Amino acid sequence: MSSKVYYLQQLSLSQLSAKPMNEHLSVQEIIEQQAQKSREFYIAVGKNWQWNDKLAWSEQQWLDYIESNQLRTFGAYIKGLLAGYFELHKHSDNSVEIAYFGLTADYLGQGLGGDLLTRCLQTAWQWQANKVWVHTCDLDHPSALANYQARGMSLYQTILEH
């Protein structure tokens, strides 16, 4: 089965079309047990979108993944329950990739995606990025591409993968 992969970017914070944060949504950077939380978040959010590239990873692979200080993980919570997460990866060229972004199934369709993406992009820019970028595909949430574009990210490449 083939899918389209979309690459989007923002070249300055001024391109951000911010959406106000839902007052019930709190975002926290994960410092303690980052590998464990990254794995939990990846499974909780990714199970709906065929994220399976890391499902077979060992505990050591997760520890190796988060070892770099160039990877930051953020959990999004409503009333203490996981609503979603994002991970940012800073590359050697000072670009910041949104490595993972999404909501858990219980919080889809409530307008939280734009709120969380706004916070994600603001956080990426605070990390002295020269560009923020992401890739998504047509296997992700049907509103994913539109959400990225509504927050001011522009499409710069589309690839058909087989």
Long-range contacts (C-beta under 8 A, 24 or more apart in sequence): 2-160, 2-161, 2-162, 3-137, 3-138, 3-139, 3-160, 3-161, 4-137, 4-138, 4-158, 4-159, 4-160, 4-161, 5-135, 5-136, 5-137, 5-158, 5-159, 5-160, 5-161, 6-135, 6-136, 6-137, 6-138, 6-145, 6-155, 6-157, 6-158, 7-133, 7-134, 7-135, 7-155, 7-156, 7-157, 7-158, 7-159, 8-133, 8-134, 8-135, 8-136, 8-145, 8-148, 8-149, 8-153, 8-154, 8-155, 8-156, 9-131, 9-132, 9-133, 9-134, 9-153, 9-154, 9-156, 10-121, 10-131, 10-132, 10-133, 10-151, 10-152, 10-153, 10-154, 11-131, 13-121, 13-122, 13-125, 15-152, 15-153, 15-154, 16-118, 16-121, 16-122, 16-125, 16-151, 16-152, 17-150, 17-151, 17-152, 18-118, 18-122, 18-151, 19-114, 19-115, 19-117, 19-118, 19-150, 19-151, 20-115, 20-118, 21-115, 21-118, 21-119, 22-78, 22-111, 22-112, 22-115, 24-78, 24-79, 25-76, 25-77, 25-78, 25-83, 25-112, 25-115, 25-116, 26-76, 26-77, 26-78, 27-74, 27-75, 27-76, 27-77, 27-116, 27-119, 27-123, 28-74, 28-75, 28-77, 29-72, 29-73, 29-74, 30-73, 30-74, 30-75, 34-66, 34-73, 35-59, 35-62, 35-63, 35-65, 35-66, 36-62, 37-73, 37-75, 38-62, 38-65, 38-66, 38-73, 38-87, 40-82, 41-73, 41-75, 41-82, 41-85, 41-87, 41-100, 42-100, 44-82, 44-104, 45-84, 45-85, 45-100, 45-102, 45-103, 45-104, 46-100, 46-102, 47-105, 48-105, 48-108, 48-141, 49-102, 49-139, 49-140, 49-141, 50-139, 51-100, 71-99, 72-123, 72-127, 74-119, 74-120, 74-123, 76-103, 76-112, 76-116, 76-119, 78-107, 78-112, 81-106, 83-107, 83-112, 83-116, 84-112, 84-113, 84-116, 86-116, 86-120, 86-123, 88-120, 88-123, 88-124, 88-127, 90-127, 90-129, 93-130, 94-128, 94-129, 94-130, 94-131, 95-129, 95-130, 95-131, 95-132, 95-133, 96-124, 96-125, 96-127, 96-129, 96-131, 96-132, 96-133, 97-132, 97-133, 97-134, 98-124, 98-132, 98-133, 98-134, 101-134, 102-140, 102-141, 108-141, 113-141, 113-143, 113-144, 113-147, 114-147, 114-150, 114-151, 117-147, 117-148, 117-151, 118-151, 121-151, 121-152, 121-153, 137-161
